[in-house]
Structures are given as structure tokens and as C-alpha cells.
Amino acid sequence: MMISLPACKQAQSLLNFPGGLNMDQFIPRRQKDKVVIVVGATGTGKSRLSIDLATRFNAEIVNSDKMQVYKGLNIVTNKVTEEECRGIPHHLLGTIDPDVDFTCDDFVHHASLAVESIMRKGRLPIIAGGSNSYIKALVNDDIEFQSKYECCFLWVDVSMAILHSFVSKRVDKMAEAGLVDEAREFSDIEANYTIGIKRAIGVPEMDEYFRNESIVDDDTRARLLKEAIDKIKENTCKLACRQHQNILRLQNQLKWNMHRLDVTEAFLKRGVEADEAWERVVAGPSTGIVGCFLHDHDINLVSAITAASVIGTTNATAVAAATH
């Protein structure tokens, strides 16, 4: 099912008459355009959910991951593949020079342009990524963005113990897919891993291995490689914990109304059962939530959809209730 985003932009003027009569109270407020934002720790499925939603709504995706904005290191930064994108246009994904220090201000500028471009096509912008400082800079700190857009936050969350196990296995798969050779291209003889894409987890951790692989015996080489891979796993798990805490802090401090989706069940299953669980506890409820958001339905209906999905109500029923 494809749900179109209505393009509602009404011009508004403020007319103040002498004697205290303020005509503003008689003029409808300009309806803000709507943006969906998908947050979550690394490895929780933000990209998968954003693409799922984009196939169900007339949407395009704006990447908000600090490392994925750069060209290169597709394996190391775990960029979605062309096949995984399923034809959905992605913005700010692998477009920035790898040696540039891409700041929060840069992200606000480029993301705002991307959102405006998507809106001009009558489509729904979905911003997805794990860099919460980018999201905060755009949504909370940029007054112009606040004045134009209303946001719906979807928080993809997984039990931390389960997530740590998952990201550890994911690093092993990345190593099998070519992580080492890819990281070697960005190794730095001066060991400066503070700017650009070289900061990505998976590059600095390999430094000692790259410096010694050609001058040590096979056993030492294997040990150094294992230590580097283990360090990548450790730092990825630490990143997931920091991102989780940052989301909690943003929710508490900024009072963002985040719709939390517990993905743990889907992570515990395999094959078809995992896909069915993903649809029931993540994709289905999210579709209902976004449908309510776009059609200005009561927030209680959103809660009912989420609760219904957990106890097994079909996605089709939830979506129908949300969007009609």
C-alpha cells in the first residue's frame, strides 16, 4: 500500500488593527510539513525500517549517520547496498569527501536542502541514522527547521545483551566480506584518525596490525588480527551503549515524543519467523504510527496500534484503522 503525503502550504499574514484587535486569531495557523525520524543504536535495524516505511509511503530517505555520509568504506561503515535500498532514493549516503571534517552545521545545511527537495516532489522525508548529535542539531537547534516541520520519532530498540551479540557476529561477517582490505586503504602512516572517515570504527583499530603484518611471523600476524577484530567489536558495543544513553537523554531533556519499538523478539528468531516477528512488532506498528501522524489521528490510536501489534493483531487491521 502506498500512502501519499499531502502538500499543504498555506500563505499566512499577520494583521494587527488599532484598538487591540489582532486578526491573527482569526487566521488558521500554517500547517507544518511532516518528517519522520528513525533513531536507534547501531545495529538495531534503522535502515531496514526506514526502507520498509519508504516502500509503504511515498518517501525518500535522508541518512544521518556520521560515517555513512562519506564516500568509501561501504563495508566498514555498514552502508545499505543497492539491493537493500529496494529502489528508494537515499540522500547524504556516501556523498561527502572522506577527508572533510563534516560538522553538525554541515549536516543541518545539507539535510535541510534534502528535505526541501523531497517535499517539492510531494514525498515524505524519512531521516534515519545513529548520530543523535546530528538529529539534535537539526530538529532542536535549528529554528528554521522547527518553524517548517513537525516530526514523528520512531525509536528502534533492542535488549543490549542481544544487541552486543548481534554486532559481534556482524563484525565477523564484515571481516569475511573484506573489512580488512577496505580499512587498509584508509590507514594513516601518521596515525591521525581524528578527521573524516578515518574516525570510523574499524579503521584505527587495525593500525597496529597494518604496521606489523609484513614484518612478523604467521602466528603473531594472526594474533594481531584477532586483537584488532576484537577491539572493533568492543568499540562497536560501546558505541551502541552511548547511542542508547544519548537517546534516553534527548527524550528526557528535550521531551521528544518517541515511539519506542522493541525489536528484541525479531532478533531472537531466525529465517521466516524473524521476518514475521519484524513485521508484527516493528514494521506493522510503525506503518500505523506514521499513518496516524500523517493524517492527524489521535495519539491514543497510535498507542492502541502499537499495543495490538504486540499481542498479535494483524498489520493490515492496524493500518486500516490508522489511515481511514
Buried (B, 14 or more C-beta within 10 A) or exposed (E): EEBEBEEEEEEEEEEEEEEEEEEEEEEEEEEBBBBBBBBBBBBBBBBBBBBBBBBBBBBBBBBBBBBBBBBBBBBBBBBBEEEEBEEBBBBBBBBBEBEBEBEBEBBBEBBBEBBEBBBEEEBBBBBBBBBBBBBBBBBBEBEEBBEBBEBBBBBBBBBBEBBBEBBBEBBEEBBEEEBBEBBEEBBBEEEEBEEBBBBBBBBBBBBBBBBEBEEBEEEEBEEBBEEBBEBBBBBBBEBBEBBBEBBEEBBEEEEBEBBBBBBBBBBBEEEEEBEEBBBBBBBBBBBBBBBBBBEEBEEEBBEBBBEBBEEEBEBEBBBEBBBE
